């Protein structure tokens, strides 16, 4: 495979491709983890409400 010349056009295309691939990966990871994070935050709030209200009545 021949080495590509280092031109502004090739650098811009390379950086654009890298950025698109990275943003697609981040978007996939966000969508994959969005549900479990929301459930975890809700459980954390519910646990705080449960333990907080029981501490007041003691």
Phi and psi in degrees as a GROMACS rama.xvg file:
@    title "Ramachandran Plot"
@    xaxis  label "Phi"
@    yaxis  label "Psi"
@TYPE xy
-78.0528  146.922  UNK-2
-73.8127  133.499  UNK-3
-78.1782  143.706  UNK-4
-68.199  145.866  UNK-5
-85.5364  94.7051  UNK-6
-119.761  163.927  UNK-7
-60.1603  -41.4579  UNK-8
-60.6556  -45.5288  UNK-9
-66.7107  -38.4708  UNK-10
-66.1569  -42.4411  UNK-11
-64.4366  -43.828  UNK-12
-62.471  -41.9667  UNK-13
-64.6012  -47.0132  UNK-14
-65.7272  -35.715  UNK-15
-64.7316  -44.7691  UNK-16
-63.0492  -43.4749  UNK-17
-62.4694  -42.0841  UNK-18
-65.6118  -40.4725  UNK-19
-65.223  -43.9149  UNK-20
-65.3097  -42.8558  UNK-21
-65.0913  -43.3359  UNK-22
-68.0633  -34.5485  UNK-23
-64.777  -41.0137  UNK-24
-64.565  -42.4611  UNK-25
-65.9548  -39.2723  UNK-26
-63.6924  -41.6985  UNK-27
-63.6457  -44.7601  UNK-28
-63.327  -38.9927  UNK-29
-63.0704  -49.2512  UNK-30
-64.6541  -35.7066  UNK-31
-68.7871  -35.0885  UNK-32
-101.216  -4.98536  UNK-33
-60.8085  -46.4355  UNK-34
-62.489  -53.6979  UNK-35
-60.7307  -32.8236  UNK-36
-68.2019  -41.785  UNK-37
-63.4457  -41.7755  UNK-38
-63.1456  -42.7682  UNK-39
-63.0457  -43.3746  UNK-40
-64.7799  -39.9364  UNK-41
-64.4036  -44.0389  UNK-42
-63.4281  -37.0749  UNK-43
-64.6719  -42.3489  UNK-44
-65.0039  -43.1679  UNK-45
-64.1811  -40.1841  UNK-46
-64.4176  -38.9976  UNK-47
-65.7071  -38.7598  UNK-48
-66.3053  -44.2037  UNK-49
-63.0747  -47.6978  UNK-50
-75.2725  -31.3872  UNK-51
-68.8415  -41.8883  UNK-52
-73.5476  -29.6544  UNK-53
-75.0655  -26.6463  UNK-54
-73.3286  -24.8945  UNK-55
-72.8372  -36.446  UNK-56
-83.2624  0.92965  UNK-57
